[in-house]
Amino acid sequence: MLIQLNTDKNLTIHSEYQAQIEEKINTSLQRFAAHISRIEVHLSDENGSRNGQEDKRCLLEVRMDGRSPIAVSNIGQTYDLALNGALNKAVHALDSVVGKLQDRI
């Protein structure tokens, strides 16, 4: 499972934080790893340099072999909260998709 991290111009990711993000994604989506080829993570600050609450956004694109990508997003006060919310949504979406695949077998 390849993880590609993208950020907007308002955010610079250090290698330690990138490793934490990748670990969190691997841990959360490990049971779906056989079905996932790549995950694209898009982190952005909706308000840019202006202050604001609930302005950190995480968009996850989960690419599965032979299927359309699943895209989920979440907004939070911090990037960690936004990522956690997006991962929860991705788990629910993948549960549904993988469950339907297993029902066919």
LOFI-688487 format. One line per 10 residues: number of its first residue (from 0); for each residue x, y, z of N, C-alpha, C. Coordinates in pm, whole numbers. Last residue first. Example, Ala and Ser with C-alpha at 12.3 -4.5 7.8 and 13.67 -1.06 7.14 Angstrom:
// LOFI-688487
1) 1285 -225 708 1367 -106 714 1290 3 787; 1319 -569 780 1230 -450 780 1320 -330 780 .
//
This chain:
// LOFI-688487
104) -1844 -1343 -353 -1761 -1465 -361 -1834 -1584 -307; -2005 -1135 -297 -2010 -1189 -432 -1937 -1323 -444; -1935 -1062 -43 -2067 -1122 -63 -2079 -1187 -200; -1693 -937 -84 -1692 -1068 -21 -1826 -1139 -36; -1782 -695 -193 -1694 -782 -271 -1695 -925 -216; -1925 -592 22 -1997 -626 -102 -1912 -718 -190; -1710 -551 198 -1818 -642 234 -1898 -685 112; -1569 -356 62 -1508 -488 78 -1614 -591 118; -1758 -142 84 -1710 -191 -46 -1655 -332 -35; -1795 -117 367 -1907 -137 275 -1862 -199 144 .
94) -1536 -74 458 -1616 -184 513 -1731 -218 418; -1479 164 322 -1412 40 282 -1483 -83 337; -1642 343 465 -1661 325 321 -1598 194 274; -1530 319 723 -1671 286 700 -1699 260 552; -1268 405 670 -1291 271 723 -1436 229 698; -1315 671 592 -1259 576 495 -1283 432 541; -1406 784 830 -1496 779 715 -1446 677 612; -1170 760 979 -1293 694 1025 -1392 679 910; -1001 925 826 -973 782 836 -1096 705 884; -1120 1174 872 -1118 1120 736 -1090 970 738 .
84) -1069 1200 1148 -1206 1197 1098 -1214 1138 958; -786 1202 1148 -861 1099 1221 -1004 1087 1171; -737 1437 996 -693 1306 948 -770 1195 1016; -844 1633 1167 -897 1619 1032 -861 1482 974; -680 1599 1389 -824 1575 1401 -888 1555 1264; -431 1669 1272 -451 1536 1330 -599 1502 1343; -468 1934 1203 -449 1835 1096 -471 1693 1149; -734 2081 1398 -593 2050 1373 -586 1949 1259; -1005 2115 1376 -927 2226 1430 -777 2206 1408; -1120 1977 1058 -1102 1980 1202 -1022 2101 1246 .
74) -1294 1798 808 -1239 1926 851 -1231 1925 1003; -1254 1540 569 -1296 1584 700 -1227 1715 732; -1344 1315 303 -1274 1431 358 -1332 1465 494; -1287 1055 65 -1352 1104 186 -1274 1225 236; -1321 854 -217 -1272 981 -164 -1356 1021 -43; -1215 575 -383 -1304 620 -277 -1243 747 -220; -1186 504 -734 -1131 550 -606 -1243 590 -510; -1327 206 -879 -1316 351 -874 -1259 393 -739; -1128 -90 -924 -1246 -18 -874 -1221 131 -881; -891 -229 -974 -1010 -261 -1051 -1136 -192 -1007 .
64) -759 -178 -657 -739 -244 -786 -874 -275 -851; -827 143 -520 -835 -2 -511 -817 -60 -650; -733 425 -349 -739 361 -480 -728 210 -463; -863 677 -169 -821 539 -155 -841 471 -290; -792 987 -77 -834 915 -196 -776 774 -184; -880 1213 171 -816 1084 143 -876 1027 16; -825 1529 289 -894 1453 186 -814 1327 161; -854 1742 554 -786 1622 508 -876 1551 408; -814 2076 665 -889 1978 586 -799 1862 546; -874 2316 909 -776 2220 858 -853 2107 789 .
54) -1059 2476 1029 -1017 2513 895 -909 2422 837; -1176 2507 1288 -1226 2408 1193 -1187 2443 1050; -1127 2860 1324 -1148 2726 1380 -1202 2636 1271; -864 3078 1219 -1002 3031 1215 -1010 2892 1275; -650 3325 1080 -689 3238 1189 -834 3196 1174; -492 3319 760 -588 3378 854 -624 3276 962; -340 3179 581 -270 3238 695 -364 3304 794; -595 2957 490 -459 3006 465 -397 3061 591; -834 2838 538 -827 2983 556 -688 3040 528; -786 2565 495 -891 2632 418 -883 2784 426 .
44) -507 2397 449 -560 2494 543 -658 2580 466; -475 2045 377 -480 2186 339 -537 2269 453; -359 1738 255 -379 1822 372 -377 1968 329; -434 1447 107 -425 1589 74 -458 1668 200; -311 1137 28 -352 1221 140 -330 1366 98; -386 849 -143 -337 986 -157 -398 1069 -44; -292 520 -150 -371 619 -76 -306 754 -97; -309 223 -349 -247 352 -315 -346 438 -239; -429 -28 -342 -301 -13 -411 -230 116 -369; -611 -242 -132 -570 -104 -160 -436 -103 -231 .
34) -662 -501 -59 -749 -443 -160 -701 -305 -207; -488 -564 142 -489 -652 25 -571 -593 -90; -553 -376 343 -430 -361 264 -428 -447 138; -751 -373 527 -792 -358 388 -673 -356 292; -629 -381 771 -711 -497 733 -762 -490 590; -502 -126 784 -424 -248 765 -509 -366 718; -592 127 835 -642 61 714 -574 -72 686; -471 212 1074 -616 222 1058 -670 138 943; -196 168 1025 -263 103 1137 -415 100 1116; -148 337 803 -123 191 795 -196 116 905 .
24) -214 586 918 -290 534 804 -272 383 793; -19 607 1119 -160 613 1155 -247 554 1043; 213 600 961 188 495 1060 41 490 1099; 184 837 814 187 709 744 159 593 840; 199 1025 1026 80 1017 940 73 881 872; 458 977 1119 343 958 1208 214 943 1129; 608 1049 893 614 911 942 496 881 1035; 547 1322 888 507 1237 776 507 1090 818; 676 1402 1119 530 1411 1113 477 1325 999; 941 1356 1043 887 1289 1161 734 1288 1157 .
14) 976 1524 819 983 1378 802 924 1303 921; 734 1789 804 865 1738 839 862 1585 835; 552 1969 573 553 1847 654 697 1803 678; 416 2281 561 538 2206 533 542 2088 629; 149 2465 432 194 2360 523 321 2294 472; 52 2634 242 52 2682 380 111 2583 479; 29 2515 -4 145 2602 19 156 2652 162; -87 2180 77 -96 2308 8 24 2395 47; 40 1846 22 0 1958 107 -15 2083 23; 27 1493 4 26 1621 -66 -21 1729 30 .
4) 163 1173 11 120 1287 92 135 1416 13; 83 847 -60 136 970 -119 77 1088 -43; 156 520 7 93 640 63 163 761 4; 86 197 -109 166 317 -125 89 436 -70; 85 -116 0 0 0 0 90 124 0 .
//
